[in-house]
Amino acid sequence: MSDTFEPVIGLIGGSGLYDIDGLEDRQWKRVESPWGEASDELLFGRLDGVRCVFLPRHGRGHRVPPSALNYRANIDVLKRAGVTEILSLSAVGSLNGDLEPGRFVIVDQFIDRTFARQKSFFETGCVAHVSVAHPVCPRLGDAVEEAARQIELPYKRGGTYLVMEGPQFSTKAESELYRAWGCDVIGMTNMPEAKLAREAELCYATVAMVTDFDCWHPGHDAVTVDAVVKVMLANADRAKQLVKAVIPMLGKPRGACPAGCDRALEHAIVTAPEKRDPALMAKLDAVAGRVLKAA
């Protein structure tokens, strides 16, 4: 990716975000994946002339729970659709007393506590190890922060997102443990999503939208479902404003990612070419085609 090109922005919408307003030339279209069924069709369109592809993470109508999401298919279809960077929008609970409901967090770290999910595209027949020391693209984070400032969105730059398996919420003891670890927000969906985006050489960033305090908070028991839904819907409206503000920034022509997100597989595959499984190689055509063709 040494030459300048026009990015294609992938948007993954979490709870409360099942569509994107203002898209021109919009078309819902199913993209097939060798990794199985994605959560839904993809919504193709343009926003201020920038090509965008939207995927509702849980499907329209919120059909799919976190543990049942086909994360590999979701990332694969976005890559096949030409996406070069992903902005992931997720509803979360707060583990930090300074992050009240309605605040947005531009996450920069994750702790992955999930255990029932397929976490890699690389299996027996083709082994690869990518770095996720810095799991989000700082360039995308910079753009999101600038857009948040422009629309006067309450936000925090930087924070750790604890990803739990779910679908149940935490026990109070777990919530207190995660706070002791220094985590800021808790949710159920951004791992292995971020890891898979890195394997697919896609720039990735998460905007976590706080809906309520997790159960550690003294006032948690007084929170009603209606109150949480009200905040979630308000967050969804603000998220759509954020998307409209950030897309023109992310859509500017660019070269290679300064952080190297688009070259994550450069030296990651360790299986000798003659030992690679042809069937798995065929499934990896979109995700790892750049490096496999060069091998």
Salt bridges, closest charged atoms under 4 A:
ASP19 OD2 - ARG26 NH2 2.96
ASP21 OD2 - LYS240 NZ 3.67
GLU37 OE1 - ARG30 NH1 3.15
ASP40 OD1 - ARG60 NH2 2.74
GLU41 OE1 - ARG60 NH2 3.12
ASP76 OD2 - ARG80 NE 2.64
GLU85 OE1 - ARG139 NH2 2.68
GLU85 OE1 - ARG254 NE 3.18
GLU100 OE2 - ARG103 NH2 3.27
ASP112 OD2 - LYS119 NZ 3.09
ASP112 OD2 - LYS195 NZ 2.83
GLU123 OE2 - ARG72 NH1 2.63
ASP142 OD1 - ARG157 NH2 3.10
GLU145 OE2 - ARG149 NH2 3.37
GLU145 OE1 - ARG157 NH1 2.71
GLU146 OE1 - ARG149 NH1 3.65
GLU165 OE2 - ARG117 NE 2.99
GLU176 OE2 - LYS172 NZ 3.40
GLU176 OE1 - ARG179 NE 3.69
GLU193 OE1 - ARG57 NE 2.97
GLU201 OE2 - ARG290 NH2 2.73
ASP221 OD1 - HIS220 ND1 3.75
ASP262 OD2 - ARG254 NH1 3.65
ASP262 OD1 - ARG263 NH1 2.74
GLU266 OE1 - ARG290 NH2 3.20
ASP285 OD1 - ARG80 NH2 2.56
